[in-house]
Amino acid sequence: MAKNTLIPHSISQHLLLTCLLLLCSNFHPSSSSAETLTEAQALFQWKEMNIANKSLLQTWQMVNGTSTSPCQWRGIACNPQGSVTNITLSYLDIYGTLTNLNFKSFPNLISLDLKVNYFYDPIPETIGVLHNLIFFDLSTNLFNGTIPLSLANFSRVIELDISRNYLTGGIDGRLFSGSPADGLPGLLSIRRFLLQDNELKGQIPSEIGGMKNLTLLALDGNPLTGPIPESFGNLTGMDILRLASCRLSGQIPKSIAKLPLRDFRLQFNNLTGEVPGELGSLGTLVVLHLAGNNFTGNLPPKVCAGGRLVNFTANDNRFTGPIPASLKNCTSLFRLRLQNNSLASDVTNAFGIYPNLTYIEMSNNILFGELSDDWRFSKDLYAIKLDKNTISGRIPAAISDLNNLNELDLSSNRLSGELPLNIGKLHKLLNLRLNDNNLSGSIPSSIGNLTNLLQLDLSTNRLTGSIPSEIGDCSKLQTLSLARNGLNGTMPYQIGNLVYLQTLLDLSYNALSGEISPQLGRLTRLAALNLSHNSFSGSIPKSLGDDMLALLVVNVSDNQLEGSVPNSFAFNSSSPQAFANNKALCGFAKQGLTECKTTDTNERNDRGKTRRTIVIIIVASLASVLFVSLLVLGLCFVLRSRRVKEEDTEEVHKVAKKQNIFAQWNYDGKIVYEDIIEATENFNDKFLIGAGGSAKVYKAKLNNGDTVAVKKLIANDMEVEEIKSFANEVKTLTKIRQRSIVKLLGFCCKGEHTFLIYEFMEMGSLERVLNDDVLSRNLTWAKRIAVIKSVASAINYLHQDCTPAIIHRDISSKNILLDSNLEAHVSDFGTARFLKPDSSNWTSVVGTYGYIAPEFAYTMAVTEKCDVYSFGVLVLEIIMGEHPREEVRRLLDKSDDEEDINIKDVMDARLGADTDQTSNKMEQHLRSILKIALLCLAEDPRFRPSMQQVLQMLQNVE
């Protein structure tokens, strides 16, 4: 409705302006009111008519029709003659338009800088009258409509930046504009509309190629289509050309390759064809981004002709041919990404010595040859990813000298020989993947020195010997796969020390023998266990069923196992094939096993005799101790009973009667069943403060003055065994004392009533506060950062400090409660484990839509990384003030190039900063937190940090 009412006003205003121009066309320009405006008048009129948050420009004042010199106004600079030369209003959160800014009043303007604001509507064509302009920056705003052709009049402009807007040529943006009075929420809805419209089209005007003095042209981050204009080849002074993240198509004009470009960015477009071979031949390139297009042919061979190239990305294209020869001597190289192409080169000779290199990724190509010892000179390398190639030979021993290495991925190649004996020197290594090669020999014991390792995959090789017991020292491992080798010997019990294993433990397809270590039961976080195709004997330890609460998938087939299969979810839900080809396993029919039978009579008699002998000895020993104990207790009771008065006895009975309602779950004696029924009038909905799929939450003010939150479960068909299991879990939760977790005060299960009692949080859920325009303003940036840190601390406590670990499974804004000081407390954790995992409630309980990790949709494997993903979504929600929805994918797509992510785009517009200094500092903090959130949102759970790592990173954000 608001848009429809604005259209007539916009049209009428346009017609009125046209008529006025026609009427005034016969008069001398000095008689035109528009032309007679002084610079101060023009600025003041613009502020009053087109700037919504005028308070930001309080110094722009007119008194009795006259003004102070604009040279003293905020963001204004003048020449010695007192004429305006610079208008600099960047990073001020201004929202408005340029519609009524009279550009003719600024003949001496040389710099117009409005970057990182909320300016909207098209850029006016009249802006072209600024003939003396040298610097022009309107980047990171909400401008839409076409790129004005009048920009070609900027004959003196050196730097032109209109990146990160919504400039197109398909729709007149004025039809979607709003009045400044509509405020930022209306503008953001326009922004979302433009983002969702895939039909917006607009080519880059070829007239820009006539701006001979341009050294910087930035059009990136606009939905521009069509080809790169050939006329750009005329910009012979061009130093920086940024056209990334548009929708450009066609080929790179050969004329552009002849420009002295230092920074050339074309990533994430739809460009095709071959890259001109001359690109880089002038030796000026420092940054070249070609990633995410459909380029074919060879990479430009002279890309590092000048030896200045620092950052080169050409990944995710269809390049063929060799690695450019000029890269071999490119000692300036800092970051190189060429993965997901069809490049074919001998890596023995293709690479040189790179003392500044920090990251190299060449995965999924056709590289061959052997790795050189020269990699040891790249001391700053933190990632080497050369997987999915045909590289052969040995792993250089010198690679162990790379002390800063975080990730080494040489998987899916043809490597042979033994693992470097000193591989344990890589103390900072987080991920080591050498799977799918031809490596032989034994696993060196130095592997235990990799104490920071999160992932270790040595599967599908030809490794032999025993599993070193030192592997148990890799205490932070989350994934361990040694499958499909020739490993023998017994399973080291030290594997049970890997208590943080959560994704996978795979020892299958080896020659391991002996019994399965019962210490595996300590792996309470593990989701998948594969011990199949070995020679394990004996029975399956009972601890695998009793203690491994997170286990979802298990496979013990093709061994020599016998005895009963544990009765737990993982074992009961596995297919019969998971137990096939063993010696004599028994269990349930649905497991494909025969029912376990009792032992024969003789065996029973023999065992019975042994047991009776043991019992006689134990009973005889204990009887004397028991007799003495009873005698002492009896004497104490007689002496004490004489001092107990009758009225005290009566009072004790009353209290006992009252406390028995809560039995063992009544910890402080204050919360009683009758009080809660009375306080909520038997759970009347007028006391309801929240509801979910399986419970309702009520506010209850007890007789003693305490106020508590009572969560009443809706399901009433719990069986006795389920109630016992539920009660045992509640007992565990009541012992949790972490300041950022809502305290569970008690539990009751009586008749139709099953409920939990929590401490009451005055401000309710974070979701409620963020959805309220008034309350959300009280949740300042400092408080929001404190909320993020508190939630991270609570989740880390559940993951790291609880035994067994508690996976929350439903981290969302509705489950983060705020007290009267707006401090955060995590609630409702662990509830999913109390319900039947194979019931219809399983998927509804384990997460809230919009927060659930993507892998859960197809694996049902709930691990700690699911909580990490949900936390990432929550952080974005706190920063944006609303659930990120489709913004998650957009931000992840842009996270590869940090300059493409602007914190202003995602910050909750309802908040501001008191001073520029505060604003800039807070933006830096939020930018750092945004990066952490994006790490948590990695699609592959293996690449998400643990909550312990997240907390450490957040603690560095001061």
Disulfide bonds with the S-S distance in Angstrom:
Cys71-Cys78 2.04
Cys304-Cys330 2.07
Cys586-Cys596 2.02
